[in-house]
Amino acid sequence: MSTNVGAIDFELLLNSNPFNKGLKSTTNTIKSSGIENLLKNIGKLALAAFSVKAIVNFGKECLNLGSDLAEVQNVVDVTFGNLNTEVNKFAENAITQFGLGQTVTKKYVGTFGAMAKAFNFSNKEALAMSETLTGLTGDVASFYNLSSDEAYTKLKSVFTGETETLKDLRCCNDAKCSRSICSS
């Protein structure tokens, strides 16, 4: 059992006057000695250096993107020959239809087309299948909340006979489900 006999009140005060005087003195010393201008110049140089680095990095990224696009376009041109304009038209509309950018669309169509041609599909058949699978890639990515590259990898397995990656896309885990996508 405890008994409260009283209370003690401590009032602690902090005298900040010496600190404020020291801070003001330091500020005045910096201003009068020219260090202030030196610090400003160092700041400007650092800002300029970071700006130049950012511009150089941006330039490198632009060159990489341009190189990637040229490589992807080359695959499309070699795979589809004179039907490459059809691929270009498809890629222009893919962002609104499937949520896929032009470079990614051409990459997917080109790879799917090259695989289809390895199975002796004609250019038209390979193009039709490639466009269908590329559109499906965008739809699967959106529906299952996957990245487009992950959906692309899963659908690309169609050509190699792998089914494990596609089993992840079942709409449910009910063994009695009659939907074809759910059956194992």
MODELLER restraints for C-alpha pairs under 7 A, 6 or more apart:
rsr = mdl.restraints
at = mdl.atoms
rsr.add(forms.Gaussian(group=physical.xy_distance, feature=features.Distance(at['CA:30:A'], at['CA:36:A']), mean=5.65, stdev=0.5))
rsr.add(forms.Gaussian(group=physical.xy_distance, feature=features.Distance(at['CA:69:A'], at['CA:103:A']), mean=5.98, stdev=0.5))
rsr.add(forms.Gaussian(group=physical.xy_distance, feature=features.Distance(at['CA:72:A'], at['CA:106:A']), mean=6.33, stdev=0.5))
rsr.add(forms.Gaussian(group=physical.xy_distance, feature=features.Distance(at['CA:72:A'], at['CA:107:A']), mean=5.42, stdev=0.5))
rsr.add(forms.Gaussian(group=physical.xy_distance, feature=features.Distance(at['CA:73:A'], at['CA:106:A']), mean=6.94, stdev=0.5))
rsr.add(forms.Gaussian(group=physical.xy_distance, feature=features.Distance(at['CA:75:A'], at['CA:110:A']), mean=5.71, stdev=0.5))
rsr.add(forms.Gaussian(group=physical.xy_distance, feature=features.Distance(at['CA:76:A'], at['CA:84:A']), mean=6.11, stdev=0.5))
rsr.add(forms.Gaussian(group=physical.xy_distance, feature=features.Distance(at['CA:76:A'], at['CA:106:A']), mean=6.80, stdev=0.5))
rsr.add(forms.Gaussian(group=physical.xy_distance, feature=features.Distance(at['CA:76:A'], at['CA:110:A']), mean=4.85, stdev=0.5))
rsr.add(forms.Gaussian(group=physical.xy_distance, feature=features.Distance(at['CA:77:A'], at['CA:84:A']), mean=5.51, stdev=0.5))
rsr.add(forms.Gaussian(group=physical.xy_distance, feature=features.Distance(at['CA:79:A'], at['CA:110:A']), mean=6.63, stdev=0.5))
rsr.add(forms.Gaussian(group=physical.xy_distance, feature=features.Distance(at['CA:79:A'], at['CA:113:A']), mean=6.44, stdev=0.5))
rsr.add(forms.Gaussian(group=physical.xy_distance, feature=features.Distance(at['CA:79:A'], at['CA:114:A']), mean=5.74, stdev=0.5))
rsr.add(forms.Gaussian(group=physical.xy_distance, feature=features.Distance(at['CA:80:A'], at['CA:123:A']), mean=5.75, stdev=0.5))
rsr.add(forms.Gaussian(group=physical.xy_distance, feature=features.Distance(at['CA:87:A'], at['CA:106:A']), mean=6.98, stdev=0.5))
rsr.add(forms.Gaussian(group=physical.xy_distance, feature=features.Distance(at['CA:91:A'], at['CA:102:A']), mean=4.80, stdev=0.5))
rsr.add(forms.Gaussian(group=physical.xy_distance, feature=features.Distance(at['CA:91:A'], at['CA:105:A']), mean=5.56, stdev=0.5))
rsr.add(forms.Gaussian(group=physical.xy_distance, feature=features.Distance(at['CA:91:A'], at['CA:106:A']), mean=6.23, stdev=0.5))
rsr.add(forms.Gaussian(group=physical.xy_distance, feature=features.Distance(at['CA:92:A'], at['CA:102:A']), mean=5.97, stdev=0.5))
rsr.add(forms.Gaussian(group=physical.xy_distance, feature=features.Distance(at['CA:94:A'], at['CA:100:A']), mean=5.45, stdev=0.5))
rsr.add(forms.Gaussian(group=physical.xy_distance, feature=features.Distance(at['CA:94:A'], at['CA:101:A']), mean=6.57, stdev=0.5))
rsr.add(forms.Gaussian(group=physical.xy_distance, feature=features.Distance(at['CA:94:A'], at['CA:102:A']), mean=6.89, stdev=0.5))
rsr.add(forms.Gaussian(group=physical.xy_distance, feature=features.Distance(at['CA:94:A'], at['CA:105:A']), mean=6.90, stdev=0.5))
rsr.add(forms.Gaussian(group=physical.xy_distance, feature=features.Distance(at['CA:95:A'], at['CA:101:A']), mean=5.25, stdev=0.5))
rsr.add(forms.Gaussian(group=physical.xy_distance, feature=features.Distance(at['CA:98:A'], at['CA:135:A']), mean=5.84, stdev=0.5))
rsr.add(forms.Gaussian(group=physical.xy_distance, feature=features.Distance(at['CA:98:A'], at['CA:138:A']), mean=4.83, stdev=0.5))
rsr.add(forms.Gaussian(group=physical.xy_distance, feature=features.Distance(at['CA:98:A'], at['CA:139:A']), mean=6.11, stdev=0.5))
rsr.add(forms.Gaussian(group=physical.xy_distance, feature=features.Distance(at['CA:99:A'], at['CA:138:A']), mean=6.11, stdev=0.5))
rsr.add(forms.Gaussian(group=physical.xy_distance, feature=features.Distance(at['CA:100:A'], at['CA:138:A']), mean=6.31, stdev=0.5))
rsr.add(forms.Gaussian(group=physical.xy_distance, feature=features.Distance(at['CA:105:A'], at['CA:134:A']), mean=6.75, stdev=0.5))
rsr.add(forms.Gaussian(group=physical.xy_distance, feature=features.Distance(at['CA:108:A'], at['CA:134:A']), mean=5.96, stdev=0.5))
rsr.add(forms.Gaussian(group=physical.xy_distance, feature=features.Distance(at['CA:109:A'], at['CA:130:A']), mean=4.92, stdev=0.5))
rsr.add(forms.Gaussian(group=physical.xy_distance, feature=features.Distance(at['CA:109:A'], at['CA:131:A']), mean=6.01, stdev=0.5))
rsr.add(forms.Gaussian(group=physical.xy_distance, feature=features.Distance(at['CA:109:A'], at['CA:134:A']), mean=6.04, stdev=0.5))
rsr.add(forms.Gaussian(group=physical.xy_distance, feature=features.Distance(at['CA:112:A'], at['CA:130:A']), mean=5.04, stdev=0.5))
rsr.add(forms.Gaussian(group=physical.xy_distance, feature=features.Distance(at['CA:113:A'], at['CA:126:A']), mean=5.05, stdev=0.5))
rsr.add(forms.Gaussian(group=physical.xy_distance, feature=features.Distance(at['CA:113:A'], at['CA:127:A']), mean=6.05, stdev=0.5))
rsr.add(forms.Gaussian(group=physical.xy_distance, feature=features.Distance(at['CA:113:A'], at['CA:130:A']), mean=5.33, stdev=0.5))
rsr.add(forms.Gaussian(group=physical.xy_distance, feature=features.Distance(at['CA:116:A'], at['CA:126:A']), mean=5.30, stdev=0.5))
rsr.add(forms.Gaussian(group=physical.xy_distance, feature=features.Distance(at['CA:117:A'], at['CA:126:A']), mean=6.15, stdev=0.5))
rsr.add(forms.Gaussian(group=physical.xy_distance, feature=features.Distance(at['CA:137:A'], at['CA:148:A']), mean=6.48, stdev=0.5))
rsr.add(forms.Gaussian(group=physical.xy_distance, feature=features.Distance(at['CA:137:A'], at['CA:151:A']), mean=5.45, stdev=0.5))
rsr.add(forms.Gaussian(group=physical.xy_distance, feature=features.Distance(at['CA:137:A'], at['CA:152:A']), mean=5.41, stdev=0.5))
rsr.add(forms.Gaussian(group=physical.xy_distance, feature=features.Distance(at['CA:137:A'], at['CA:155:A']), mean=6.92, stdev=0.5))
rsr.add(forms.Gaussian(group=physical.xy_distance, feature=features.Distance(at['CA:138:A'], at['CA:148:A']), mean=6.14, stdev=0.5))
rsr.add(forms.Gaussian(group=physical.xy_distance, feature=features.Distance(at['CA:140:A'], at['CA:151:A']), mean=6.15, stdev=0.5))
rsr.add(forms.Gaussian(group=physical.xy_distance, feature=features.Distance(at['CA:141:A'], at['CA:147:A']), mean=5.65, stdev=0.5))
rsr.add(forms.Gaussian(group=physical.xy_distance, feature=features.Distance(at['CA:141:A'], at['CA:148:A']), mean=5.22, stdev=0.5))
rsr.add(forms.Gaussian(group=physical.xy_distance, feature=features.Distance(at['CA:141:A'], at['CA:151:A']), mean=5.35, stdev=0.5))
rsr.add(forms.Gaussian(group=physical.xy_distance, feature=features.Distance(at['CA:154:A'], at['CA:165:A']), mean=5.13, stdev=0.5))
rsr.add(forms.Gaussian(group=physical.xy_distance, feature=features.Distance(at['CA:154:A'], at['CA:166:A']), mean=5.85, stdev=0.5))
rsr.add(forms.Gaussian(group=physical.xy_distance, feature=features.Distance(at['CA:170:A'], at['CA:181:A']), mean=5.59, stdev=0.5))
rsr.add(forms.Gaussian(group=physical.xy_distance, feature=features.Distance(at['CA:170:A'], at['CA:182:A']), mean=4.63, stdev=0.5))
rsr.add(forms.Gaussian(group=physical.xy_distance, feature=features.Distance(at['CA:171:A'], at['CA:181:A']), mean=6.88, stdev=0.5))
rsr.add(forms.Gaussian(group=physical.xy_distance, feature=features.Distance(at['CA:171:A'], at['CA:182:A']), mean=5.82, stdev=0.5))
rsr.add(forms.Gaussian(group=physical.xy_distance, feature=features.Distance(at['CA:172:A'], at['CA:182:A']), mean=6.24, stdev=0.5))
